[in-house]
């Protein structure tokens, strides 16, 4: 029997999704030979945490499902014990990279990776709190059905279990290390207002995440499909494709990993959207098999994003995403060029090679990022209103933002270098909640 981790990081009131996650875990335990650790990593305020605890108390126990509800104090306690056991230098820095004060999409998932290792889980299945499951034929559409059908098995064994195979025969001996899908509903990034206000500005802004040497046509194509997920078409029947999965077809609200997450972590950058997508690119560029299915999750926006404070915080994360792409685009290009050389003889990712590429990227000139900030400033002032006010707010922080983007990649490289000892230490460290 396999042991798996189905995880939901949250920092907001999300009791319905907390309950729904436990129901997906129960579905998995009833239909597959697995023990499911349902892991809620809760960084919410006390009232929301209490609401989640009440929701979990009302969930009917199911054989084969173990629920863990860890607040930040319990997560910090676990991480301190892991870092101490790993005996790594600069333990406080490592703790900060794993549990920073600011919002970090990569760090919250990294914590799930280590806790999953501690729980003996062979795969990690991630969902998001600002999403919900589709409904079809009178019931919820659970992605874990496709995930557990294929994750972790050789591609040759997965091939008869899917509807379509588009994988080179030479790759069939490699394991399926990723199974995922995308979302339907609202854009994954809250920028539809920009598109409605000024289509030209939308083109200029969204294209900032493309490599600068791309043609205008390539950038237009990127903008057209950016942040749209699987569109709005509802689920109407299963389809699963065994392939080397295009990262543009995936979303982190609907994904599972095997092996690769124990070799390389996610970038721990704070206040930066998209910082948790690195492993999708690594799996693709290393030509590791994956399964792309169509049990897409419904994405929606929380009310907090619509407030003035929420708007400013989100736009900062959006701006820092663009600045991160100077470094990530360079790493992605280098990984694509290396291809199968990113793997060892056992089809495992060579973490030292990835670290080397990340460290090399930190030496790039920042002129490209200065231009990105120029375009953002000009575009947001053209939009006016709260966009112009945001441009005013970040203008004095220009050099700070440029420096932070580089430092974020340096921190990522440091975490890669520490990751194997952290994973091994996690395997020997018990997970325990703290009394409240």
Residue pairs with C-beta under 8 A, 6 or more apart in sequence:
1 33
1 34
1 35
2 33
2 34
2 35
2 122
2 123
2 152
3 34
3 35
3 37
3 119
3 120
3 121
3 122
4 28
4 34
4 35
4 36
4 37
4 121
4 122
4 123
4 124
4 125
4 148
5 36
5 37
5 39
5 112
5 115
5 116
5 119
5 121
5 123
5 124
5 125
6 21
6 24
6 25
6 28
6 36
6 37
6 38
6 39
6 125
6 127
6 144
7 38
7 39
7 40
7 41
7 109
7 112
7 115
7 116
7 124
7 125
7 126
7 127
8 14
8 17
8 18
8 21
8 38
8 39
8 40
8 41
8 126
8 127
8 128
8 129
9 41
9 43
9 108
9 109
9 111
9 112
9 126
9 128
9 129
10 17
10 18
10 40
10 41
10 42
10 43
10 44
10 52
10 129
11 42
11 43
11 44
11 103
11 108
11 129
12 44
12 48
12 129
12 130
12 302
12 304
13 44
13 47
13 48
13 51
13 52
14 44
14 48
14 52
14 129
14 130
15 51
15 52
15 54
15 55
16 55
16 132
17 127
17 128
17 129
17 131
17 132
18 40
18 52
18 55
18 56
18 129
19 55
19 56
19 58
19 59
20 132
20 133
20 140
21 38
21 40
21 127
22 38
22 56
22 59
22 65
22 67
23 59
23 140
24 127
24 133
24 140
24 142
24 143
24 144
25 36
25 38
25 62
25 65
25 67
25 144
26 36
26 60
26 62
26 65
27 142
27 144
27 145
28 34
28 36
28 142
28 144
28 148
29 35
29 36
29 62
29 63
29 64
29 65
30 62
30 64
31 145
31 148
32 148
34 64
34 148
35 64
35 65
35 66
36 64
36 65
36 66
37 66
37 67
37 68
37 116
37 119
37 121
38 65
38 66
38 67
38 68
39 68
39 70
39 112
39 115
39 116
39 119
40 52
40 56
40 67
40 68
40 69
40 70
41 70
41 75
41 108
41 111
41 112
41 115
42 48
42 49
42 52
42 69
42 70
42 71
42 72
43 71
43 72
43 108
44 52
49 71
52 69
53 69
56 67
56 69
59 67
68 115
68 119
68 431
68 433
69 433
70 78
70 115
70 431
70 433
71 433
71 434
71 436
72 99
73 434
74 432
74 433
74 434
75 99
75 111
75 115
76 95
76 99
77 432
77 434
78 114
78 115
78 118
78 429
78 431
78 432
79 95
79 98
79 99
79 111
79 114
80 91
80 95
81 429
82 114
82 118
82 422
82 425
82 426
82 429
83 91
83 94
83 95
83 98
83 422
83 425
84 91
85 425
85 428
85 429
86 418
86 421
86 422
86 424
86 425
87 421
88 94
88 418
88 421
88 422
93 414
94 414
94 415
94 418
94 422
97 107
97 268
97 411
97 414
97 415
98 107
98 110
98 111
98 114
98 268
98 415
99 107
99 111
100 107
100 268
100 270
101 270
102 270
102 271
103 270
103 271
103 313
103 317
104 268
104 269
104 270
104 271
104 272
104 275
105 252
105 266
105 272
105 273
105 274
105 275
105 276
106 265
106 266
106 267
106 268
106 269
106 275
106 276
106 278
107 266
107 268
107 270
109 126
109 252
109 266
109 276
110 265
110 266
110 268
110 415
112 124
112 126
113 124
113 261
113 262
113 265
113 423
114 422
114 423
114 426
115 426
115 431
116 123
116 124
117 262
117 423
117 426
117 427
118 426
118 427
118 429
118 430
118 431
119 431
120 427
122 152
122 258
123 147
123 151
123 152
123 256
123 257
123 258
124 256
124 257
124 261
125 143
125 144
125 147
125 255
125 256
126 252
126 253
126 254
126 255
126 256
127 253
127 254
127 297
128 252
128 253
128 297
128 299
130 253
130 299
130 300
130 301
130 302
131 183
131 253
131 254
131 297
131 298
131 299
131 300
132 297
132 298
132 300
133 140
133 141
133 142
133 297
133 298
134 140
134 141
134 184
134 234
134 235
134 295
134 296
134 297
134 298
135 141
136 234
136 235
136 236
141 235
141 295
142 295
143 180
143 181
143 254
143 256
143 293
143 295
143 297
144 256
145 238
145 295
146 179
146 181
146 238
146 240
146 291
146 293
146 295
147 179
147 180
147 256
149 158
149 161
149 162
149 179
149 240
149 291
150 158
150 161
150 162
150 176
150 179
150 240
150 242
150 291
151 176
151 177
151 178
151 179
151 256
151 258
151 291
152 175
152 176
152 177
152 258
152 259
153 175
153 176
154 172
154 173
154 174
154 175
154 176
155 167
155 171
155 172
155 173
155 174
155 175
155 176
155 242
155 289
156 172
156 173
158 176
158 242
158 289
158 291
159 165
159 167
159 172
159 242
161 240
162 240
162 241
162 242
162 291
163 238
163 239
163 240
163 241
164 239
164 240
164 241
164 242
165 241
165 242
165 243
166 241
166 242
166 243
167 242
167 243
167 244
167 289
168 287
171 244
171 287
171 289
172 289
173 347
174 287
174 288
174 289
174 347
175 258
175 259
175 288
175 289
175 347
176 242
176 258
176 289
176 290
176 291
177 257
177 258
177 259
177 260
177 283
177 288
177 289
177 290
178 245
178 250
178 255
178 256
178 257
178 258
178 260
178 279
178 280
178 283
178 288
178 290
178 291
179 255
179 256
179 290
179 291
179 293
180 245
180 250
180 251
180 254
180 255
180 256
180 280
180 290
180 291
180 292
180 293
181 230
181 249
181 250
181 251
181 254
181 255
181 292
181 293
181 294
181 295
181 296
181 297
182 229
182 230
182 249
182 250
182 251
182 254
182 296
182 297
183 229
183 230
183 251
183 253
183 254
183 296
183 297
183 298
183 299
184 229
184 230
184 231
184 232
184 233
184 234
184 296
184 297
184 298
184 299
185 229
185 232
185 298
185 299
185 300
186 192
186 299
186 300
186 301
187 227
187 228
187 229
187 299
188 227
188 228
188 229
188 251
188 299
189 226
189 227
189 273
189 318
190 301
190 305
190 314
191 202
191 205
191 206
191 227
191 318
194 201
194 202
194 205
194 383
194 387
195 202
197 383
198 382
198 383
201 379
201 382
201 383
202 223
203 219
203 220
203 223
204 375
204 379
205 375
205 376
205 379
206 222
206 223
206 226
206 227
207 219
207 220
207 222
207 223
208 322
208 325
208 372
208 375
208 376
209 222
209 226
209 274
209 321
209 322
209 325
210 218
210 219
210 222
210 325
210 329
211 325
211 329
211 333
212 368
212 371
214 222
225 248
229 251
229 296
229 299
230 249
230 294
230 296
235 294
235 295
235 296
238 293
238 294
238 295
239 293
239 294
240 291
240 292
240 293
240 294
241 291
241 292
241 293
242 289
242 290
242 291
243 289
243 290
243 291
243 292
244 283
244 284
244 287
244 288
244 289
244 290
245 280
245 283
245 284
245 290
245 291
245 292
246 284
246 292
247 277
247 280
247 281
247 284
249 292
250 280
250 292
251 297
251 299
252 276
252 277
253 297
253 299
254 295
254 296
254 297
255 280
257 279
259 348
259 349
260 279
260 282
260 283
260 288
260 349
261 279
262 423
263 348
263 349
263 351
263 419
263 420
264 278
264 279
264 282
264 349
264 351
264 354
264 416
264 419
265 412
265 415
265 416
265 419
266 275
266 276
266 278
266 279
267 275
267 276
267 278
267 324
267 328
267 408
267 409
267 411
267 412
268 275
268 408
268 411
268 412
268 415
269 275
269 320
269 324
269 408
269 411
269 412
270 408
271 313
271 316
271 317
271 320
272 317
272 320
272 321
272 324
272 408
273 314
273 317
273 318
273 320
273 321
274 321
274 324
275 321
275 324
275 408
278 328
281 328
281 332
281 335
282 335
282 342
282 349
282 354
283 290
284 290
285 332
285 335
285 336
285 338
285 339
285 342
286 335
286 338
286 339
286 340
286 342
286 343
286 349
287 339
287 340
288 343
288 347
288 349
304 310
305 311
305 314
308 386
311 386
311 390
312 386
312 390
312 393
315 387
315 390
316 390
316 394
319 373
319 376
319 394
319 401
320 401
320 404
320 405
322 369
322 372
322 376
323 369
323 372
323 373
323 401
323 402
323 404
323 405
324 405
324 408
324 409
326 361
326 364
326 366
326 368
326 369
326 372
326 405
327 358
327 361
327 362
327 364
327 405
327 406
327 409
328 361
330 360
330 361
330 364
331 357
331 358
331 361
334 357
334 360
334 361
335 342
335 354
335 357
338 353
338 357
341 350
341 353
342 349
342 350
342 353
342 354
343 349
343 350
344 350
351 416
351 419
351 420
354 416
355 413
355 416
355 417
358 409
358 412
358 413
358 416
359 410
359 413
361 409
362 406
362 409
362 410
362 413
366 402
366 405
366 406
369 402
369 405
370 398
370 402
373 398
373 401
373 402
376 391
377 391
377 395
379 387
380 387
380 388
380 390
380 391
381 387
381 388
381 391
394 401
